[in-house]
């Protein structure tokens, strides 16, 4: 457990320290990462739609087609437990 939270850790270690991946947050930023403290949420991306492409540098995949994907968009949730799932825009 991190004292002060992941966001504080990322501010203290701009290179990410031991952190990998993104920290999912519950506001318009959606997720923050080492190189993107502003977030990559839907509100931010509406102005930058051209950037919404599949990224091969991620560790997570779409739950349908298994292509690299790391964004929770479309508010898709597991039918069984209700947990948000990663589903690429092609599979929606």
N, C-alpha and C positions, 0 to 999 in steps of 0.2 A: 504494500500500500504506500502511496506517495503522499508525503506531508504537503498539503496545499493543493493537491490534485495534478492531473496530467497537464492541464493548460499552463500551470505555473512552472512545471518541470520543463516544458517545451520553450518557455520564455527564458528560463535560466540556461538552457543548453540549446542554442540556436541550431547546432548541427544535429540535434536529436538525441545526443547521449546514447543510451541503450534502447531508446524508443524506436519501434518500427511500425509502419502503418499509419492509421488515422485514429483519431479520437472522435467518436460520434457524440454530438451534443444535441440538446433538445431546444434549439432555436433556429433562426433563419440561416445560420451558417451550415447546418447539417453535419459537417465533419471538418475537423482541422487536422493538419499534418505538419510535418517538419518544414516543408517549403510553402505551406499555405495556411498561415494563421488567420487569414480573413475568412476561410471556409470555402466550401464548394457547394453550398446549398442551392436549392431551386430558385430562391429569390435572387441570389447573386448571379446565377447562371442564365437567367432570362435575358440579360443583356449580352451574354457571351455564348449563345447557343452553338456557335461554330466549334467551341471547345468540347462539346459533349460527344466525345468519341471514345471508343473502347481503348483502354490503356493496357498494354502488355507488361507494364512494370508493376503490377499489383499482385498480391498474394491470394486474393479472393476471386471467386467466379460466380457467374450467373447460375441460379438454382435450376434453370431449365436447360440451357444449352452448354453450360460449363465453359463459356468463353470468359476471359479475364474481365472482371467488373468489380467496382468498389463503391457504387453509389446506391443509396436507398432512395429511389424515385418512384413515384406512382403509388406510394403508400401500400405496397403489396405486403401481405402478411400470410403466415402459415395458417392453413385452414384448421389444423389440429390444435395448435397452442396459441396462435395469435401473435407470435414473435415476428417482427419485420424481417423480410427476406430480400436478398440481393437478386434483382431481376433486371437484365439489360433492357434497353429501350427497344431492341429488335424483337424480344420475346413478349413484350407487353401487348 
